[in-house]
Amino acid sequence: MKIYNSIIVLAAALFCYLLSVLGSGCAQIGMPTGGPRDTTPPVLLNATPPNKTLHFTGNKIVLTFDEYVHLQDLQKDLLVAPEPKIIPNVNSKLKTVTIKIRDTLQPNTTYSFQFGNAIQDINENNPLHNFTYVFSTGSYIDSLTFNGSVILAETGKPDSTLIAMLYKNPDDSAVYKEKPRYVARLDSSGNFHFKNLAGGTYHLYALKDVSGQKTYNNPSQLFGFADSAIHISTEVSPVKLYAYSQNEYVKPPTKPAAPVKKGAEKVLKYNTAATGGSQDLLSPLTINFAVPLKNFDSSKIKLTDTLFNPLQSAEISLDTTQKVITIRNSWAPDTKYKLVIDKDFAADTLGDELLKSDTIKFTTKRENEYGSIQLFFKNLDKIAHPVLQFVKDNKVVDSFKLTSPTFSRKLFEPGDYELRILNDENDNGTWDPGNYQLKKQPEIVTPIPKKLNIRGDWSNEADVIL
């Protein structure tokens, strides 16, 4: 009987196998495949104590969700207000997030824990957007709000990585020494929204908080400040801040080059974009050196025509870094030039020199390689000292002081440009940052939304409405 049953089982198994090979297999138990992707964020099922609890006296909060969760970028996303001296412990386990308060709570105070996008489900990392837990140690929840925006003064654009900060301390040094009372993030448009505020007088700042200290401790940080105190009440007008970096980042000095081994040839090396190529009609010719020069003699560099006749109009100079020689000249289009460099024109600080005199040959571009432009500005009178900036790859490549609503240039380098208008208050032709110690706001730049495409050998015209 046992042998008979075994034969029946083997036969059934072989039958299923043959059917599966032919495309009609036996039913199997397994996980379903395919289907729509889970895009639903976690849902809060319970909070202990409940959200918006009054007369809060504990030190532990447990948040329970409908699925397994984890915390992502908590240090960056979590904002606690008022800002505690001791950061709370926050961790996740299975379907819960637990907050352990380690600071002494102030009486009659509303506290909020703003998680940003930190709480996410485990499977698909769907964030619970801008979840906030609020409680009060007093008999009511503070409910005042305050809105505003922050714009980068140098570009006129927002930067969502900055934060807005409110201080109760009126001392100017508070932003250096203390953490703020309240903190709010910026959205993609540069707007901030403070909620659950207590009424009173505050001082408003903006900061790119790279260190996480929430204090202004480096003049290279992006920073902005309001000219006057903010009085928070039932109705408060929005405030716009203009952030700036007072000091640009200075690249640390590179290590000196290793000494050249005995017998190795020491040759002064340089490069220039015009070598064997074409020279821009609108720019000077530059020669760049990796190592600063010394004993530079400009009389031993000559710009000449093809017959080696020197051009007296050329101006030759060495910049303050001692690493860039600039040759300025009124270039004729589609013309051949030579730059003759004597062997002993200079040596660099390592003692390297040219082995022999050198000649750089180049040809200037033709006029039809450029486009002409004419721009007609409307509402230009709204800006007291307008300077037109042409921007490529987030870098100002050219700028012109505007003296009338019409701007024109016969020759302009083709390409796509972003346009900005600088209100150049001190008429020095460049953007100037603010200074908090002097209570000086930065100069403001207004971006033009539509890019300008300049085509070569083409008359390019556009209306610009400010």
RAZIHU-V672350 format. One record per residue. N is the residue number from 0. OMEGA is omega in whole degrees, -180 to 180 (* if undefined). D_FIRST is the distance of its C-alpha to the first C-alpha in Angstrom with 2 decimals. Layout:
BEGIN
{{N;OMEGA;D_FIRST} {N;OMEGA;D_FIRST}}
END
This chain:
BEGIN
{{0;179;0.00} {1;-180;3.82} {2;-179;5.40} {3;179;5.02} {4;180;6.33} {5;180;8.70} {6;179;9.93} {7;-180;10.74} {8;-180;12.62} {9;180;14.44} {10;179;15.43} {11;179;16.81} {12;180;18.70} {13;179;20.14} {14;178;21.22} {15;-179;23.07} {16;180;24.70} {17;178;25.99} {18;-180;27.34} {19;178;29.10} {20;-179;30.72} {21;175;31.94} {22;-179;33.38} {23;-175;30.94} {24;175;28.61} {25;180;26.09} {26;179;27.75} {27;176;28.38} {28;-179;29.89} {29;179;33.16} {30;178;36.93} {31;179;39.00} {32;178;41.39} {33;-179;44.97} {34;-178;46.85} {35;179;50.39} {36;178;51.72} {37;179;52.45} {38;-177;56.24} {39;179;56.59} {40;177;58.37} {41;179;57.31} {42;178;58.41} {43;178;60.06} {44;-174;58.33} {45;174;60.37} {46;179;63.30} {47;-5;64.20} {48;-178;67.13} {49;175;67.31} {50;-179;69.14} {51;176;72.91} {52;175;72.92} {53;180;76.44} {54;-179;77.80} {55;-179;75.11} {56;-175;75.26} {57;177;71.99} {58;-178;71.02} {59;178;67.42} {60;179;66.01} {61;179;62.33} {62;-177;61.37} {63;-176;57.84} {64;-176;56.44} {65;178;53.55} {66;-180;51.90} {67;-177;51.93} {68;171;55.41} {69;-177;57.39} {70;-178;61.11} {71;178;62.63} {72;-176;66.21} {73;-177;67.01} {74;-180;70.18} {75;-171;71.55} {76;-173;70.44} {77;174;70.90} {78;179;74.38} {79;-180;75.42} {80;-8;78.61} {81;-177;80.87} {82;-178;80.17} {83;174;79.11} {84;178;80.57} {85;-176;77.16} {86;179;74.27} {87;173;71.36} {88;179;67.88} {89;178;65.46} {90;-180;61.77} {91;176;58.50} {92;-178;55.07} {93;-177;52.11} {94;-176;53.68} {95;169;56.97} {96;-177;60.37} {97;177;62.43} {98;176;66.22} {99;-177;67.93} {100;-177;71.71} {101;-179;73.67} {102;175;77.18} {103;-178;79.47} {104;179;79.49} {105;-180;82.89} {106;176;83.91} {107;-176;84.13} {108;175;82.47} {109;179;79.86} {110;176;77.23} {111;175;74.95} {112;-178;72.03} {113;-173;71.81} {114;-178;68.57} {115;177;69.37} {116;-173;66.10} {117;-178;64.73} {118;-177;61.84} {119;173;59.01} {120;-173;55.31} {121;-172;53.05} {122;-173;51.01} {123;-179;53.86} {124;175;56.98} {125;-177;58.38} {126;170;61.53} {127;-169;62.76} {128;169;66.24} {129;177;69.25} {130;-179;67.59} {131;174;70.21} {132;-174;69.91} {133;170;73.18} {134;179;74.46} {135;173;77.89} {136;179;79.30} {137;-174;81.86} {138;178;81.99} {139;177;81.56} {140;175;79.97} {141;-173;82.51} {142;-180;82.17} {143;-179;84.94} {144;177;84.14} {145;-177;85.97} {146;176;85.30} {147;-179;86.79} {148;177;86.12} {149;179;86.63} {150;174;87.71} {151;-174;88.34} {152;-174;92.11} {153;-177;92.14} {154;-176;89.77} {155;-177;89.82} {156;177;86.01} {157;175;83.55} {158;-174;81.34} {159;179;78.36} {160;177;77.97} {161;173;81.07} {162;173;81.17} {163;-174;83.85} {164;175;85.15} {165;179;87.26} {166;171;89.41} {167;-178;91.34} {168;-178;93.54} {169;-178;96.62} {170;180;97.49} {171;-177;97.32} {172;-177;95.68} {173;-178;92.74} {174;176;90.67} {175;-167;91.07} {176;-173;90.38} {177;170;88.07} {178;-178;84.85} {179;175;85.35} {180;-179;84.87} {181;178;82.69} {182;176;80.87} {183;176;79.61} {184;172;77.84} {185;173;79.17} {186;-175;77.19} {187;178;77.24} {188;180;80.62} {189;-179;82.18} {190;173;82.19} {191;-178;81.62} {192;174;80.94} {193;178;81.65} {194;176;80.13} {195;179;80.46} {196;169;83.91} {197;179;86.48} {198;179;89.93} {199;-179;92.64} {200;-177;94.27} {201;177;92.18} {202;-169;92.73} {203;178;90.48} {204;171;89.29} {205;-173;86.75} {206;167;85.13} {207;-169;82.64} {208;-178;81.00} {209;-175;79.55} {210;-176;79.70} {211;-178;78.11} {212;-179;81.11} {213;175;82.43} {214;180;85.97} {215;-174;88.45} {216;-179;88.82} {217;-178;89.43} {218;176;91.94} {219;176;89.55} {220;170;87.14} {221;-171;87.23} {222;176;89.15} {223;-178;90.94} {224;176;93.05} {225;-178;94.64} {226;-176;98.45} {227;-179;98.63} {228;179;96.67} {229;-180;94.09} {230;-177;94.60} {231;177;91.26} {232;-177;91.70} {233;179;90.33} {234;-180;91.58} {235;178;91.73} {236;177;92.48} {237;-180;90.11} {238;177;91.38} {239;176;90.92} {240;177;90.98} {241;-176;91.68} {242;-178;89.87} {243;171;91.28} {244;-174;90.96} {245;179;94.30} {246;174;93.66} {247;178;91.70} {248;179;89.20} {249;-179;91.00} {250;-180;88.98} {251;-178;89.38} {252;178;91.49} {253;179;89.67} {254;178;89.91} {255;-179;92.72} {256;179;91.76} {257;-179;91.07} {258;-180;94.11} {259;-179;94.42} {260;-178;93.95} {261;179;97.07} {262;179;97.66} {263;-178;95.63} {264;178;97.56} {265;-176;98.47} {266;176;98.85} {267;-177;99.47} {268;179;96.68} {269;174;96.73} {270;177;95.17} {271;-178;96.41} {272;-175;94.78} {273;-177;97.73} {274;178;97.26} {275;-176;97.11} {276;-176;96.34} {277;-178;97.94} {278;178;99.73} {279;179;99.38} {280;-172;102.68} {281;-174;102.15} {282;174;101.31} {283;173;103.04} {284;180;101.91} {285;174;100.22} {286;-173;99.61} {287;-180;97.02} {288;180;96.92} {289;-177;94.12} {290;180;96.67} {291;179;99.83} {292;171;103.07} {293;179;106.29} {294;-178;109.82} {295;-180;109.10} {296;-176;112.04} {297;-179;111.68} {298;-179;114.72} {299;170;112.69} {300;-176;110.27} {301;171;111.74} {302;-175;110.45} {303;170;112.08} {304;-177;112.09} {305;179;111.02} {306;178;114.44} {307;173;114.05} {308;-178;116.64} {309;177;115.88} {310;-175;115.22} {311;-178;117.30} {312;-176;115.38} {313;176;112.27} {314;-175;111.59} {315;-178;109.60} {316;177;108.27} {317;-176;105.80} {318;-174;103.67} {319;177;103.53} {320;-178;100.36} {321;-176;102.31} {322;-179;99.33} {323;173;100.16} {324;-179;103.23} {325;177;104.07} {326;180;106.31} {327;-179;107.57} {328;174;109.30} {329;-171;110.01} {330;171;107.78} {331;-178;108.84} {332;176;105.95} {333;-176;104.60} {334;179;106.87} {335;178;106.38} {336;173;107.26} {337;174;107.30} {338;-176;106.94} {339;-178;108.73} {340;179;107.77} {341;-177;110.03} {342;-174;108.48} {343;-179;109.99} {344;-179;109.47} {345;169;107.36} {346;177;105.03} {347;-174;102.04} {348;174;101.76} {349;180;99.89} {350;180;102.91} {351;179;101.26} {352;172;103.65} {353;176;103.64} {354;179;104.12} {355;177;106.27} {356;-175;107.52} {357;177;105.05} {358;177;105.36} {359;179;102.87} {360;179;103.10} {361;-180;101.75} {362;178;102.35} {363;-180;102.49} {364;176;100.36} {365;-179;101.71} {366;-178;102.68} {367;173;100.22} {368;180;97.36} {369;174;98.18} {370;174;98.13} {371;-180;100.90} {372;174;100.09} {373;-178;101.85} {374;-180;100.50} {375;-175;101.97} {376;175;101.39} {377;-178;101.56} {378;180;102.24} {379;-178;103.17} {380;177;105.97} {381;-179;103.39} {382;-172;103.05} {383;-176;106.17} {384;-172;105.73} {385;173;103.16} {386;180;101.78} {387;180;99.40} {388;173;96.50} {389;-172;94.35} {390;174;90.93} {391;179;88.36} {392;178;85.14} {393;179;86.37} {394;177;89.55} {395;-177;93.06} {396;178;94.34} {397;178;97.65} {398;-176;99.75} {399;175;102.95} {400;-178;105.29} {401;179;105.68} {402;178;109.24} {403;-180;108.72} {404;180;105.97} {405;179;105.73} {406;180;104.32} {407;175;104.50} {408;-179;103.99} {409;-178;104.72} {410;176;102.20} {411;-178;98.88} {412;180;95.77} {413;178;93.08} {414;177;89.79} {415;-177;88.07} {416;167;89.92} {417;-179;89.39} {418;175;92.71} {419;175;93.86} {420;177;97.17} {421;171;98.44} {422;-172;101.03} {423;-171;103.05} {424;-179;105.11} {425;175;107.06} {426;177;107.51} {427;174;106.29} {428;-179;103.94} {429;178;100.69} {430;179;98.30} {431;180;99.15} {432;176;96.72} {433;178;97.58} {434;-176;98.67} {435;-180;97.52} {436;180;100.20} {437;-177;102.89} {438;180;101.13} {439;178;101.26} {440;179;98.65} {441;171;97.38} {442;-171;98.63} {443;178;96.38} {444;177;94.78} {445;179;93.78} {446;174;91.10} {447;-172;91.41} {448;-174;88.00} {449;178;88.24} {450;178;88.21} {451;176;90.98} {452;179;90.08} {453;-180;93.05} {454;178;92.96} {455;180;95.06} {456;-175;98.06} {457;174;97.76} {458;-175;99.76} {459;-180;97.42} {460;180;98.51} {461;171;96.87} {462;-180;97.75} {463;-179;96.77} {464;179;96.74} {465;*;96.85}}
END
